[in-house]
Amino acid sequence: MTTYIITGASDGIGAEMARQIARADGSAARLVLAARNLDKLEAVAAECRALGASALAVATNVSEEAQCRALIAQAVQAFGGIDVLVNNAGVSAHALFSDVKEQDLHWYQRLMTVNLWGSVWCTHAALPHLKAAHGRIVAVSSLAGLIGVPGRTAYSATKFAMTGFFEALRAELRSSGVSVTIAFPGVVATRIRHHGLNAKGETAGVSGLKEDDAMSVEECAGLIVRAMNKRQREVVMTGTARLGRFAKLIAPGLIDKVALSKLKDDARPQ
């Protein structure tokens, strides 16, 4: 039996990871699904139960430390331990820095609380249990956590911070038997960017990125699950992204131009 905690599990990548794990592991999977929307969580949990897994839905706002710690405690109480923690919860944002007014800049801090501190608090609470199980940690970062994306200064900052934290933690845990896998999705066909924040810190309602070549949620989740099972250090989703990561070292100006080209025309700096 394997106990998984997945944050941000009510929709998108987190929900699809839960379904794929339930489908593959059946009755051996014990899933603890966390997000703010309990109704959506319960619907995903029901799908997982129909596939044979045990599933517990826990309403959780990862921007609150107490709720993160309560999530871990509830998982341990329900299933006796934790084998895998998937830090997937996050909020997107798209805004040119020069368009953010002084009175609105506080939402940068709010974004950091969700995208970084939510993962830090969950991981800190779960770590003793993961060490006892020689378990696995998954951090769902972003390609924007490897390459700074124009129009996404806040989001890139949070994801670079997340990447740095989990890279350092991996080294610290090297002799513990706990693996750390960092995932770097690019543009995935979810609604995360539409639900993200604009320059005023309000729900954007649109995406500032071109999404014609967006990866399917199913493919993205499958790549993460496979990397998690193999205890890989990281998974960069596409060949273009892997090339861009290293091209940044020798031709950074070119990568800046490529990054700008991914923005919709009305989202580019003038």
Secondary structure, DSSP 8 states (H G I E B T S, - for coil): -EEEEEES-SSHHHHHHHHHHHHHHGGGEEEEEEES-HHHHHHHHHHHHHTT-EEEEEE--TTSHHHHHHHHHHHHHHHSS-SEEEE-----B-B-GGGS-GGGTHHHHHHHIIIIIHHHHHHHHHHHHHHHHT-EEEEE--GGGTS--TTBHHHHHHHHHHHHHHHHHHHHTTTTT-EEEEEE--SBSSSTTTSSB-TTSSB--S-SB--TT-B-HHHHHHHHHHHHHTT-SEEE--HHHHHHHHHHHH-HHHHHHHHHHTB-GGGS--
